[in-house]
Amino acid sequence: MLYLQTFIDALMIGGVYSVIAVGLSLIFGVMRVINWSHGESLMVSMLIALYMNQYTPLDPYVIMLIVGAVMFVYGYVLQSVVISRILSRETDREPISCLLFTAGLGMVMSYSVQIIFGSKQVMAQTKYNGRALHMGDLVVSLPKLIAFIIAVVAVAALWTFLQKSEYGRAIRATSQNRSVATLMGISEKRVYSVSFAIGTMLVGLAGGMLIPYFSVYPTVGSVFSNKSFIIVVLGGKGSVPGALLGGLIVGLIEKFGALFFSESVAQIIVFLMFIAILLFKPTGLLSKDKG
Amino acid sequence: MLKLNDVHVDYGHFHALQGISFEIKEGEIVALLGSNGAGKTTTINTISGLNKPVSGEIIYKGQVINDMRPNDRVQMGIVQVPEGRKLFPYMTVMDNLLVGSFNKVARPYRKESLEMCFDLFPKLYERRNQFAGTLSGGEQQMVAVSRAIMSHPEIIMFDEPSLGLAPVVVEDVFENIMKLHEMGRTILLVEQNVMLSLEVADRAYVIENGQNVKEGNAKNLLADESIRQAYLGI
């Protein structure tokens, strides 16, 4: 029973990891830009959700959708106005200057929040806090369950969009060969902006679904972004199902590691696994890419 | 239909095109000949918009298109079948074709373009759900040609379509180029296989070191002693 409880807990946190990692993976897969401000975008999303929850009567999950939309616009504008200009000066396929820019942007975001709001941990008060479903001996936290369901639905929706829709096909084509994609009439810049926007939108959704059970503080992003990088490498760079699988695996290792050893040992195992993947299967579990 | 006026292109300090001029009239097959490094692919990519000329003009249907983005040129009817096929390897054959008709002008013709492709290459219909990367070289060339047809082009530019293909397959490729021509497409053909190119082309231009050196009727060039010596080795 304890194992089943741990398994459920692991899946539920793993789903949230997945949705954050999928955003990172999509941006990297299409643009070859590693967005180092991904975690800070999450932190800002949580902060917006926290304040909206405090000052509006809206349901936290309605707020989540609004934050998702806000972050979509943020990602679109950030890419089309700022990053595209840096990118256009880079001839390299994996542009270093964008990496440095997003890393710097992340620092600016987290320190600005620290200056303005202080570094204390704040927990949102929603009507879902602490609510749980009891099934026999099993206890399932309601906000975690909702977060898990939304996360899986979001990842599945993204996957369907990429596989079935006209624009999704254009995004896939661009990620496989961007100059040939433009020769097919696809605007590379627009695909980049849409992909970046979807990536940050997923983070916005994650921020919204986290606030009923995760407190907000200026460096909360790094808790998730470090894991996202590991998940992206584990699942395969640019692979949506890979990020879902990777997120669930990391969730399982964390929870079972904590059960058998301790939470800090669990983190060590996650990083050891990361190193092992880099050494033995650097393309990740589900990547189609061979190199 | 398409005209290049003294086009110069630089790659950094390398002056790749040093004044290329030529013209393709509607319905023609024009071959662009020259040895490795002469600037043939650069010329095609400049017409597609991947390279930007430092001077000179590219005129398409009376309009200077120097500053037009590559994706907008596709919409105007200029498409290329790139060297080495360059399919999207992890997409199915069908998806590769559908990407070809992404642009707004081509999309309404999607269904009939697809029928045209499968008429021309029945084998692709059997392979439609397979990843393009798993196909043989000849089949990949079929997908590349079909992908171009899907974008509802008026002018198709072929960059080394016979590269890396078996001789039997090369003949098929040229047969298909002729078929497309009969369907009313204008064709610019860049090829190392000078003999075959001159057989199918109406006219040809010879370029060397990024400059025009010779032009003329394909039959005359085929008979030209210096061409025979330089490119045919006979």
Interface residues (C-beta under 8 A of the other chain):
Chain A: E166 R169 A170 R172 A173 Q176 N177 S179 V180 A181 T182 L183 M184 G185 I186 S187 E188 K288 D289
Chain B: S48 G49 L50 R69 P70 N71 D72 V74 Q75 V79 Q80 P82 K86 F88 P89 Y90 M91 D95 L98 V99 G100 F102 N103 A106 R147 S151
